[in-house]
């Protein structure tokens, strides 16, 4: 009996650890051809090899790219299109939280650049291939923390004030707003776009620097989901026949749920959409 994802090609960002890595494992086990993205070449190669050994699949490859750089994202998309004739599933998973304000090579606050603008630009660069591969799926990993997010158009880059949790929550709200605006634009193309909350997951996320955030995460670890459990909703949205044709949704525990009231504001979605395209130079 053929596996459910045979002949499907999936691209997963932020896949060298945590939820992204387990998402890649799950899809490889279902028979998909999987390409993972990471920043460090040796680590990403080692992860791809580990996934092959763990799943018994030889259809696992890797690409290297720094998603904080728009030039790198464009190069990554070109490399993927050079190597693959189709893209059935794009999982925008890479994300980070920074306790201090930092800027990228393009001059954007790093949380905003990695967590939001990278989703926008990589999706835009791969959209023609997704449409040509339809039915295809876009899966955007958001977070329940989007409910505390506020899109302050005069402080998106933390120019006036910066708090790590607020910047992260804002970027996750942006993920949901982007998904809803994208789903509308993809109506009738055979490409769906959904987003999700993976749950509170015990991974290395948030531990890169000593901080109150890392301390809280350490104390909460016994009560958190494993990375494998956290990947379940991403895998569900990428592969399940139950969500074939379902688009513009927000999911948790593999079920459609309501996102925040602010996320359904179409005027806000459209304003953010237009600004985001300007910020990635795609207007």
Secondary structure, 3 states (H helix, E strand, C coil): CCCCCCCCEEEECCCCCHHHHHHHHHHHHCCCEEEEEECCHHHHHHHHHHHHHHHCCCCEEEEECCCCCHHHHHHHHHHHHHHCCCCCEEEECCCCCCCCCCECCCCCEHHHHHHHHHHHHHHHHHHHHHHHCCCEEEEEECCHHHHHCCCCCCCCCCCCCCCHHHHHHHHHHHHHHHHHHHHHHCCCCCEEEEEEECCCECCCCCCCCCCHHHHHHHHHHHHCECHHHHCHHHHHHHHCHHHCCCCCCEEECCEEECCCHHHHCHHHHHHHHHHHHHHCCCC
